[in-house]
């Protein structure tokens, strides 16, 4: 039996040895008291969030969702700059610390998005530096303008509104039929 069962984890130390100096068995855990960890609620702890999801021009909706979550995982304000854009003067005026922070967040968002693109997709946004511009440009090809997107949604709603279960279908077959209809329209970028 390992030495880890002590009161409040008193027998385990930082280097993986017990308080008696004997090494802990492989796979043993060292207790950690998270209640002693003090992090102000307004700060975010940076953790490695892995590599950004790659986009090669296919499965845009899935990539869009994954990239949004990736950017939020880096910091919520990075996603916010993608949504709201960059509003700082472009001349030689003195920048405030908030504007400098916004420029930095924009660079982080732009870098994450651009690094995730295949060469073909990168060519569509080459030369753009504002994260919102890059995001909106990538969105236009598969989703179209807001008016086109609305028309596509109405078309899909109509198809789903006419969907009925065939008398000969089992519930599982009906579900498969429904999923196939949804997947076909979704993969054709109707939404």
C-alpha positions as a Markdown table, in Angstrom:
| # | Residue | x | y | z |
|---|---|---|---|---|
| 1 | Unk | 0.0 | 0.0 | 0.0 |
| 2 | Unk | 1.3 | 3.5 | -0.8 |
| 3 | Unk | 2.0 | 6.2 | 1.7 |
| 4 | Unk | -0.6 | 8.5 | 0.2 |
| 5 | Unk | -3.4 | 7.7 | 2.5 |
| 6 | Unk | -2.2 | 10.1 | 5.2 |
| 7 | Unk | -4.2 | 12.9 | 6.7 |
| 8 | Unk | -4.6 | 15.8 | 4.2 |
| 9 | Unk | -2.0 | 14.4 | 1.9 |
| 10 | Unk | 0.8 | 14.9 | 4.5 |
| 11 | Unk | 2.8 | 11.9 | 3.4 |
| 12 | Unk | 3.3 | 12.9 | -0.2 |
| 13 | Unk | 5.8 | 15.6 | -1.2 |
| 14 | Unk | 6.6 | 17.6 | -4.3 |
| 15 | Unk | 9.2 | 15.2 | -5.8 |
| 16 | Unk | 7.0 | 12.1 | -5.9 |
| 17 | Unk | 8.5 | 10.5 | -2.8 |
| 18 | Unk | 6.7 | 9.8 | 0.4 |
| 19 | Unk | 7.6 | 11.7 | 3.6 |
| 20 | Unk | 9.7 | 8.6 | 4.6 |
| 21 | Unk | 11.8 | 9.0 | 1.4 |
| 22 | Unk | 10.6 | 6.0 | -0.4 |
| 23 | Unk | 9.5 | 6.5 | -4.0 |
| 24 | Unk | 5.8 | 6.4 | -4.7 |
| 25 | Unk | 4.5 | 3.5 | -6.9 |
| 26 | Unk | 4.1 | 4.3 | -10.6 |
| 27 | Unk | 0.8 | 5.9 | -11.4 |
| 28 | Unk | 0.2 | 7.1 | -7.8 |
| 29 | Unk | -1.2 | 10.6 | -7.4 |
| 30 | Unk | 0.0 | 13.3 | -5.1 |
| 31 | Unk | -2.9 | 15.0 | -3.3 |
| 32 | Unk | -3.3 | 18.7 | -4.0 |
| 33 | Unk | -5.5 | 21.0 | -2.0 |
| 34 | Unk | -7.2 | 23.2 | -4.5 |
| 35 | Unk | -8.8 | 25.3 | -1.8 |
| 36 | Unk | -5.4 | 26.7 | -1.0 |
| 37 | Unk | -5.0 | 27.9 | -4.5 |
| 38 | Unk | -5.9 | 31.6 | -4.6 |
| 39 | Unk | -6.8 | 33.0 | -8.0 |
| 40 | Unk | -8.9 | 36.2 | -8.3 |
| 41 | Unk | -12.1 | 35.5 | -10.0 |
| 42 | Unk | -11.5 | 38.2 | -12.7 |
| 43 | Unk | -8.2 | 36.6 | -13.8 |
| 44 | Unk | -8.0 | 33.8 | -16.3 |
| 45 | Unk | -5.5 | 31.0 | -15.9 |
| 46 | Unk | -3.7 | 30.3 | -19.1 |
| 47 | Unk | -3.5 | 26.6 | -20.0 |
| 48 | Unk | -2.3 | 25.1 | -23.2 |
| 49 | Unk | -5.3 | 24.7 | -25.4 |
| 50 | Unk | -3.7 | 22.6 | -28.1 |
| 51 | Unk | -3.4 | 23.3 | -31.8 |
| 52 | Unk | -6.1 | 25.4 | -33.6 |
| 53 | Unk | -8.5 | 23.3 | -35.7 |
| 54 | Unk | -7.4 | 23.2 | -39.3 |
| 55 | Unk | -9.6 | 24.4 | -42.1 |
| 56 | Unk | -9.2 | 23.2 | -45.7 |
| 57 | Unk | -12.4 | 24.6 | -47.1 |
| 58 | Unk | -14.7 | 21.7 | -46.2 |
| 59 | Unk | -17.0 | 21.2 | -43.2 |
| 60 | Unk | -17.1 | 25.0 | -42.5 |
| 61 | Unk | -19.8 | 24.8 | -39.8 |
| 62 | Unk | -17.8 | 22.3 | -37.7 |
| 63 | Unk | -14.6 | 24.3 | -38.1 |
| 64 | Unk | -16.3 | 27.6 | -37.2 |
| 65 | Unk | -17.6 | 26.1 | -34.0 |
| 66 | Unk | -14.3 | 24.5 | -33.0 |
| 67 | Unk | -12.3 | 27.7 | -33.8 |
| 68 | Unk | -14.7 | 29.9 | -31.8 |
| 69 | Unk | -14.2 | 27.6 | -28.8 |
| 70 | Unk | -10.4 | 27.5 | -29.4 |
| 71 | Unk | -10.3 | 31.3 | -29.4 |
| 72 | Unk | -12.4 | 31.6 | -26.3 |
| 73 | Unk | -10.1 | 29.0 | -24.6 |
| 74 | Unk | -7.1 | 31.3 | -25.3 |
| 75 | Unk | -9.0 | 34.2 | -23.7 |
| 76 | Unk | -12.6 | 35.4 | -24.0 |
| 77 | Unk | -11.5 | 38.9 | -25.1 |
| 78 | Unk | -9.7 | 37.3 | -28.1 |
| 79 | Unk | -13.1 | 36.0 | -29.4 |
| 80 | Unk | -14.7 | 39.3 | -28.5 |
| 81 | Unk | -12.3 | 41.2 | -30.9 |
| 82 | Unk | -13.3 | 38.7 | -33.7 |
| 83 | Unk | -17.0 | 39.6 | -33.1 |
| 84 | Unk | -16.7 | 43.4 | -32.6 |
| 85 | Unk | -13.6 | 44.3 | -34.7 |
| 86 | Unk | -10.8 | 46.6 | -34.1 |
| 87 | Unk | -11.6 | 50.3 | -33.4 |
| 88 | Unk | -8.3 | 52.1 | -33.0 |
| 89 | Unk | -6.8 | 55.1 | -34.9 |
| 90 | Unk | -4.6 | 54.2 | -37.8 |
| 91 | Unk | -2.4 | 57.4 | -37.6 |
| 92 | Unk | 0.5 | 58.2 | -35.3 |
| 93 | Unk | -1.7 | 59.2 | -32.4 |
| 94 | Unk | -0.7 | 58.1 | -28.9 |
| 95 | Unk | -2.5 | 54.9 | -28.1 |
| 96 | Unk | -4.1 | 54.2 | -24.7 |
| 97 | Unk | -3.3 | 51.0 | -22.9 |
| 98 | Unk | -6.7 | 49.7 | -23.7 |
| 99 | Unk | -6.1 | 50.3 | -27.4 |
| 100 | Unk | -2.7 | 48.5 | -27.2 |
| 101 | Unk | -4.4 | 45.6 | -25.5 |
| 102 | Unk | -7.0 | 45.5 | -28.2 |
| 103 | Unk | -4.4 | 45.5 | -31.0 |
| 104 | Unk | -2.6 | 42.6 | -29.2 |
| 105 | Unk | -5.8 | 40.6 | -28.9 |
| 106 | Unk | -6.5 | 41.2 | -32.6 |
| 107 | Unk | -3.1 | 40.0 | -33.5 |
| 108 | Unk | -3.6 | 36.8 | -31.4 |
| 109 | Unk | -6.9 | 36.1 | -33.0 |
| 110 | Unk | -5.7 | 36.8 | -36.5 |
| 111 | Unk | -2.6 | 34.6 | -36.0 |
| 112 | Unk | -4.7 | 31.7 | -34.6 |
| 113 | Unk | -7.2 | 31.9 | -37.5 |
| 114 | Unk | -4.5 | 32.4 | -40.3 |
| 115 | Unk | -2.4 | 29.6 | -38.9 |
| 116 | Unk | -5.3 | 27.2 | -39.1 |
| 117 | Unk | -5.9 | 27.7 | -42.8 |
| 118 | Unk | -4.9 | 25.6 | -45.8 |
| 119 | Unk | -2.9 | 27.4 | -48.5 |
| 120 | Unk | -6.1 | 27.7 | -50.6 |
| 121 | Unk | -8.2 | 29.2 | -47.8 |
| 122 | Unk | -5.3 | 31.5 | -46.8 |
| 123 | Unk | -5.3 | 32.9 | -50.3 |
| 124 | Unk | -8.8 | 34.2 | -49.7 |
| 125 | Unk | -7.8 | 36.3 | -46.8 |
| 126 | Unk | -4.1 | 37.1 | -47.7 |
| 127 | Unk | -3.4 | 40.7 | -46.8 |
| 128 | Unk | -6.1 | 41.1 | -44.2 |
| 129 | Unk | -5.0 | 41.8 | -40.7 |
| 130 | Unk | -8.1 | 42.5 | -38.7 |
| 131 | Unk | -9.5 | 39.3 | -37.2 |
| 132 | Unk | -13.2 | 40.3 | -37.8 |
| 133 | Unk | -12.4 | 41.0 | -41.5 |
| 134 | Unk | -10.7 | 37.6 | -41.8 |
| 135 | Unk | -13.6 | 35.8 | -40.0 |
| 136 | Unk | -16.3 | 37.5 | -42.1 |
| 137 | Unk | -14.5 | 36.8 | -45.4 |
| 138 | Unk | -14.1 | 33.1 | -44.6 |
| 139 | Unk | -17.8 | 33.0 | -43.6 |
| 140 | Unk | -19.0 | 34.5 | -46.9 |
| 141 | Unk | -18.0 | 31.6 | -49.2 |
| 142 | Unk | -19.9 | 28.8 | -47.5 |
| 143 | Unk | -22.7 | 30.8 | -45.8 |
| 144 | Unk | -23.2 | 33.7 | -48.2 |
| 145 | Unk | -24.4 | 37.2 | -47.3 |
| 146 | Unk | -27.0 | 37.6 | -44.4 |
| 147 | Unk | -29.8 | 37.7 | -47.0 |
| 148 | Unk | -28.7 | 34.5 | -48.7 |
| 149 | Unk | -28.2 | 32.8 | -45.3 |
| 150 | Unk | -31.8 | 33.8 | -44.3 |
| 151 | Unk | -33.1 | 32.3 | -47.6 |
| 152 | Unk | -31.2 | 29.1 | -47.0 |
| 153 | Unk | -32.6 | 28.8 | -43.5 |
| 154 | Unk | -36.2 | 29.3 | -44.8 |
| 155 | Unk | -35.6 | 26.6 | -47.4 |
| 156 | Unk | -34.3 | 24.2 | -44.7 |
| 157 | Unk | -37.3 | 25.1 | -42.4 |
| 158 | Unk | -39.6 | 24.3 | -45.3 |
| 159 | Unk | -38.0 | 20.9 | -45.9 |
| 160 | Unk | -38.1 | 20.0 | -42.2 |
| 161 | Unk | -41.7 | 21.2 | -41.9 |
| 162 | Unk | -42.8 | 18.8 | -44.6 |
| 163 | Unk | -40.9 | 15.9 | -43.0 |
| 164 | Unk | -43.2 | 13.1 | -42.0 |
| 165 | Unk | -42.7 | 9.6 | -40.9 |
| 166 | Unk | -43.5 | 7.0 | -43.5 |
| 167 | Unk | -46.1 | 4.4 | -42.3 |
| 168 | Unk | -43.6 | 1.6 | -43.1 |
| 169 | Unk | -40.7 | 3.2 | -41.3 |
| 170 | Unk | -39.6 | 2.1 | -37.8 |
| 171 | Unk | -38.6 | 4.9 | -35.4 |
| 172 | Unk | -34.9 | 4.2 | -36.1 |
| 173 | Unk | -35.4 | 4.4 | -39.9 |
| 174 | Unk | -37.3 | 7.6 | -39.5 |
| 175 | Unk | -34.5 | 9.0 | -37.3 |
| 176 | Unk | -31.9 | 7.9 | -39.9 |
| 177 | Unk | -34.0 | 9.5 | -42.7 |
| 178 | Unk | -34.2 | 12.8 | -40.7 |
| 179 | Unk | -30.5 | 12.8 | -39.9 |
| 180 | Unk | -29.7 | 12.1 | -43.6 |
| 181 | Unk | -31.9 | 15.1 | -44.7 |
| 182 | Unk | -30.3 | 17.4 | -42.1 |
| 183 | Unk | -26.8 | 16.2 | -42.8 |
| 184 | Unk | -27.2 | 16.6 | -46.6 |
| 185 | Unk | -28.4 | 20.2 | -46.3 |
| 186 | Unk | -25.9 | 21.0 | -43.6 |
| 187 | Unk | -23.0 | 19.6 | -45.6 |
| 188 | Unk | -24.2 | 21.5 | -48.7 |
| 189 | Unk | -23.8 | 24.7 | -46.5 |
| 190 | Unk | -27.5 | 25.5 | -46.6 |
| 191 | Unk | -27.1 | 26.7 | -43.0 |
